[in-house]
Amino acid sequence: MAHQFYFNTYILDNLPAPSTGFDVVQDISEPRLRMYITSRGVKTFFVRKRVRGKDKRILIGKYPDVDIEDARSAVPHILENASKKPPVRRKKISFKQFLDLYLANKVRRGEDSHMKLVRAINRHLGCLFDKKISEIKSDDVCACVQNIRGVAIAARMQELLQSVFNYALEMGYVKSNPVAGLEKIKQNRRVRPLNKAGLQRLISAINQVDDTILRGAFLMQIYGFAPRSKIFAMAWEDLDFNHDMWNSRPLSDRAIVLLQDFPQDGHWVFPGRGGMHLIDPRTAWRRVVAAAGIPNLTMDDVHKFLMRRLVWASDKEDLRANINSLLDDVCAPSI
């Protein structure tokens, strides 16, 4: 049950973030107004409304970008609009045209992630592009998804299609969602094979790598608390050793010691071929994880292992302290 109190700036500014998941609080002045607080300290106003038999949570905006009084005054208008049936638009558009609208209005990703999604869409959903979105049936969607190789990507594409058609339903381009009645694709979730002892063996194996660039890049997978694409694209101009920061990210003590030993004579911290940064040293990584006795380990596994254990804090100094404490706990005693 949500905690209830009168929303004001002092209380909302000082609300503690939960250690995991999210908390919900409710305004006494406007009981229909509620707020999510995530473990990362993000606070978002929302309202709940039962729309056509389904419980719907409608986001108003993030605090403090949206003022408390503005959020309160927006509640009646949002609930009134949620109760209206979507207008049926007579003008028909193709699935590809509507998909472009969906990507522009509903998808919030970084540039690399956005391009990866577009490539996946072009590769797997092209059979639907020329069809009118209002004429696509469940059989069309089912046939498209069944032609996708790989259970995981097929499941993700089906989830994407469901979201696209939900938006089309909301916008009035379709009268029903053809994906809603399809059975969800069952996935055998991969078990990430890393534990504390394995991480220490991994560090020992990385330290045996002769190539200085690869050794540093692999160690930063552990010390940097960022996805591999961010680690490999690290630039010297983004590092501030005076304040122990990498752009807006705090750097761990181990990361600082590691990076300060590198010659700062180029643009990239981990340079690759052709003047670019390191891209994907998968062969070298396979040798490292084989030496560590964890042959199925990916660099993403390392990032996920550490991020699941990190206690998030909105204050950068507190977050840095938590990062250092975690690394001291899970890594070998010496760097």
ABEGO torsion letter per residue (X at the ends): XBBBBBBBAAAAAABBBBABEBBBBBBAABAABBBBBBAAGBBBBBBBBBBGGBBBBBBAEBOAABBAAAAAAAAAAAAAAAABBBBBBABBBBAAAAAAAAAAAABBBBAAAAAAAAAAAAAAAAAAAABBAAABBAAAAAAAAAABBEAAAAAAAAAAAAAAAAAAAAAGABABBAAAABBBBBBBBBBBABBAAAAAAAAAAAAABABAAAAAAAAAAAAAGBBAAAAAABBAAABBAAAGBBEABBBBAAAAAAAAABBBABABABBBBGGBBBABBAAAAAAAAAAAGBAABBAAAAAAAAAAABBBBABAAAAAAAAAAAAAAABBABX
